[in-house]
Amino acid sequence: MKKVESTRSAERKPLEMLVKGRSRSRPIFVEILDVSEGGCKVKGSPGFAEVGENILLRIDGVHTPVGRFVWVDGKHAGVAFEGKMHPAIVDHLHKERLRRLEEREKGRKLAQQYKNVSY
């Protein structure tokens, strides 16, 4: 695994969202595992990235700054943005994730209630 020293200055927030990106002038699909103002951790197919390559991402309709893969380990990679995402955008993306998880849980509970109803 190739790795560079961490210069992370912001807390990463869990995201766990499949997004379409662009790297090597081709579209790729990656799962964003976490995000901060300065970067993110992604998961893709083995060989999807190499250290030093650029990546463009669009997370839930929000374009991130241009990113660069700073480490790759099998299916996982770290992306450092060339600029910063505004903290409010990172918070919004994280809150949307939490809202979706809550909706999914409510749906599961409702389905379980209907499953237990006898007619």
N, C-alpha and C positions, 0 to 999 in steps of 0.2 A: 504494500500500500504506500503510495506516495502521499506525503502530507507536508503542509507548510505550517509554520507556527501560527497559533490562533491570535487574532487581533480583535476578537469579538468584544464589542462594547455594549451590546444590548441583549436583554433577555430574549431567548427564543420561546415562541408560543406554539403549542401543538396545533396542527392544521389538518393533516390526514385528508388530503383532497387530490383527486386525479385532475391533472391539467394538461393542456396542450402547450408545448413549447416549440422552440426552433433552435437547432444546433447543427452545425456542419451544413448549413443551407437546406436542411430538411426538417419536416415536422417530426416531433417526438412526443410521446406521452409519458409523463412521470407523475409519481405521487409525491406531493409536497408533504413531508412529515412534520416539519416545523418551520417557522419563519420569524425573522427579526427585521429591524430596520436595515441591517447591513448584509443579510444573506438568508440562506435557507438550506435545509437538508432535504435531498430528494432520493427517491427510489425508482429505478427503472430496470429494464432488461440488462443482463450482463453485456458489457461492451458498449453501452449506450453513450458513454462519455470518456473523455481523456482529460487529464490535468492540463489546464491552460486554455482549453476551448471555451468559446463564448456560448452563452445560452440566453435566449429571450423567453420570458414566461408571461403568461396572462392568468392571474389567479382570480377566479370569480369575477371576471370582467375588468380587473385592475391590472394594468401593465406594470411590471416591475422594472427597475433600472436594468440595464444590461448586466448580466452576471458572468462570472468566470468560474469554472470548476477548479477548486483549489485542492481537493483530494477526492480520490475515487477508491472504493473498496468493494469489489464485486458489484452488487446491485445498488449500493448506496454511494452518494456523492455529496460533497459540500460545495455550495455556491456562494461566492462573495460578490455582492453587487458593487458596481463601479460607483454608484451614487447611493443615496439613502432613501428608503421608503419613509414616508411621514409616519410617526408613531401612531397617529389617529387611524391611519389606514391599516396598520398591523393590528391594532385593537379591534377595528371593525371586522376584519377577516376572521380573527379569533372568535369574536362574539357571534358571528354568523355560523361558525362551526358548532359552537355550543348550542345555539338555537336549533340547528338541524338535528343535533344529537337528542335534544329534548323532544322535538317533534317525533323522531323515530321511536323513542322510548314510549311516548304517549300512544303511538300507533300500535306498538307491541302489546301494551297493557289492554288497549281496547280490543284488539284481536283475541287476546287471551280471555277477556270477559265474554265475548261472543262465542268462543269455543266451549266455554263452560255452561252456556245456557242450554237447557233441555226444552224441547218443544213438545 
